[in-house]
Amino acid sequence: MKDTASRVATLLEALPYIRDFAGATIVVKYGGAAMIAPELKASFARDIALLKLVGMNPVVVHGGGPDISRYSDLLGLDVRFVDGLRVTDARTMELAKMVLVGKVNKEIVAQLHVAGVAAVGLAGDDGQLITASKQMPNGTDIGFVGKVDRVDPRVLERLADFVPVVASVGVDESGQSYNINADTVAASLAGALRARKVLFLTDVEGLLADPSDPGSLISECTLTELDQMLAAGGIGGGMLPKLTAVRDALADGVDAAHIVDGRQEHSVLIELFTEAGIGTKITP
């Protein structure tokens, strides 16, 4: 009976959040350990299925860097990075699109089907979803690495009965494909869809007041407070690309961005539907 009462209490705690988010679009960037460990894959799929079944509109965005690197090694392709971005020549771009769109995307769609919801896999060239152009970090040409120029959300809006799963590949006006950072794609889609929230699953607890102390998690902060932490040098370089995506999403009108520890089972539900949460919520 105590166990049953505890479960009921959990449902009651979630109820006001479920009511508040009904009909809202939630963009979730899926990555890190949550895409690798089998139990975390299943947990993530069930979380997204529950969001859809209670009346929310989840959109999943994913990359697939580890798989691209693994297949590059198998095929003898050079693996290099500049400022955290993969140097992507024509052969690597062809491989990246095959891995992201043909393998990783379809695996996520299948996991969602197993969890009980209908999903559809997409890339940037579907319905002109993501128009991209070459990104040149510090003026350096690193190949077919792209930045988002424009998002046309019409194809996603027409798939209202499904969970869209979007691979982080864009295409330019000539039809050339580009590999794009998945955090960037998630932020751009969240803005274009007027999403209520965007969640970034990662392999850290969230923002920490003391990077050496996992117990110093910051549950909530504003962009102003975030700027103060950045100026004080309290945030590691590995978190900076995600924070750029957070800024972009909030600037485009998203209500809140969340950095969530994807190593914890059901982290999406805990962050959205409980008072304590599990990661860091950042608001304008």
Secondary structure by P-SEA (a helix, b strand, c coil): caaaaaaaaaaaaaaaaaaaaccbbbbbbccccccccaaaaaaaaaaaaaaaaabbbbbbbbbbaaaaaaaaaaabbbbbbccccccccaaaaaaaaaaacccaaaaaaaaaaaabbbbbbbcccccccbbbccccccccccccbbbbccccaaaaaaacccbbbbccccccccbbbbbccaaaaaaaaaaaacccbbbbbcccccccccccccccccccccaaaaaaaaaaccccccaaaaaaaaaaaaaacccccccccccccaaaaaacccccccbbbbcc
